Amino acid sequence: MGADEETARPEPERTDGPQQEQEQEQEQEQAGPAGLDARDRAVLALEARSWRTAGAKERAVREELGLSSTRYYQLLNGLLDRPEALAHAPVLVNRLRRVRDARRAAR
């Protein structure tokens, strides 16, 4: 193989730009079952678990998901409005919607 043949090869695409990161995130979201990405499924799975204390749940949110409690509940609340989440975990999502609606009505 000569030097001319080596330079004729195309360079591999770079994946370190923001556009490539967005495309990768979109592919991951589309690849997940029911249209949810891995983080969304992890949030729903964590919420479905039962907890003896609130502190244990908050600790699990930080350790397993790497999120603050506030951000976790923001994501969870957003998931409750998504049909993909309802398709993925209908019993959990409907229960959480009822709890949310009851709290809103009590205000």
C-alpha positions as CSV (number, residue, x, y, z in Angstrom):
1,M,0.0,0.0,0.0
2,G,1.5,3.3,-1.0
3,A,1.4,6.7,0.6
4,D,-1.2,7.9,-1.9
5,E,-3.7,5.1,-1.0
6,E,-3.5,6.1,2.7
7,T,-4.3,9.7,2.2
8,A,-7.3,8.8,-0.1
9,R,-9.2,7.3,2.9
10,P,-11.9,9.5,4.3
11,E,-11.5,10.6,7.9
12,P,-14.0,9.1,10.4
13,E,-16.7,11.4,11.5
14,R,-16.1,13.3,14.7
15,T,-18.7,12.7,17.5
16,D,-17.6,15.4,19.9
17,G,-19.8,18.3,18.7
18,P,-23.1,19.4,20.2
19,Q,-25.1,18.4,17.1
20,Q,-23.8,14.9,17.2
21,E,-24.6,14.6,21.0
22,Q,-28.2,15.7,20.2
23,E,-28.5,13.2,17.5
24,Q,-27.2,10.4,19.8
25,E,-29.7,11.4,22.5
26,Q,-32.5,11.4,19.9
27,E,-31.4,7.9,18.8
28,Q,-31.4,6.6,22.4
29,E,-34.8,8.0,23.0
30,Q,-36.2,6.4,19.9
31,A,-34.5,3.1,20.6
32,G,-36.0,2.7,24.1
33,P,-39.2,0.7,24.5
34,A,-42.4,2.8,24.5
35,G,-40.4,5.9,23.3
36,L,-38.8,6.5,26.7
37,D,-35.0,6.9,27.1
38,A,-33.1,5.0,29.8
39,R,-33.3,7.9,32.3
40,D,-37.0,8.1,32.0
41,R,-37.4,4.4,32.5
42,A,-35.1,4.5,35.5
43,V,-37.1,7.4,37.1
44,L,-40.3,5.3,36.7
45,A,-38.7,2.2,38.0
46,L,-37.4,4.1,41.1
47,E,-40.8,5.6,41.7
48,A,-42.4,2.2,41.5
49,R,-40.3,0.8,44.4
50,S,-41.6,1.0,47.9
51,W,-39.6,2.9,50.6
52,R,-39.5,2.6,54.3
53,T,-38.4,6.3,54.7
54,A,-38.3,9.4,52.6
55,G,-34.6,9.6,53.3
56,A,-33.9,6.3,51.7
57,K,-35.7,7.3,48.5
58,E,-33.9,10.7,48.3
59,R,-30.5,8.9,48.8
60,A,-31.4,6.4,46.0
61,V,-32.3,9.3,43.7
62,R,-28.8,10.8,44.3
63,E,-26.8,7.6,44.1
64,E,-28.6,5.7,41.3
65,L,-29.7,8.6,39.1
66,G,-27.3,11.3,40.0
67,L,-30.1,13.8,40.3
68,S,-31.1,16.3,43.0
69,S,-34.5,15.6,44.5
70,T,-36.0,18.7,42.9
71,R,-34.8,17.7,39.4
72,Y,-36.1,14.1,40.0
73,Y,-39.6,15.3,40.8
74,Q,-39.5,17.7,37.9
75,L,-38.7,14.9,35.5
76,L,-41.3,12.6,37.1
77,N,-44.0,15.2,36.8
78,G,-43.2,15.7,33.2
79,L,-43.3,12.0,32.6
80,L,-46.8,11.8,34.0
81,D,-48.1,13.9,31.0
82,R,-46.4,11.7,28.4
83,P,-48.4,8.9,26.7
84,E,-45.2,6.9,26.3
85,A,-44.9,6.7,30.1
86,L,-48.5,5.7,30.4
87,A,-47.9,2.9,27.9
88,H,-44.8,1.8,29.8
89,A,-46.2,1.8,33.3
90,P,-50.0,2.4,33.2
91,V,-50.8,1.4,36.8
92,L,-48.0,3.6,38.3
93,V,-48.7,6.6,36.0
94,N,-52.4,6.6,36.6
95,R,-51.9,6.3,40.4
96,L,-49.4,9.2,40.4
97,R,-51.7,11.3,38.2
98,R,-54.6,10.7,40.7
99,V,-52.3,11.8,43.6
100,R,-51.2,14.9,41.7
101,D,-54.7,15.9,40.8
102,A,-55.9,15.4,44.4
103,R,-53.1,17.7,45.6
104,R,-53.9,20.3,43.0
105,A,-57.6,20.2,44.0
106,A,-56.7,20.6,47.7
107,R,-54.9,23.9,47.0
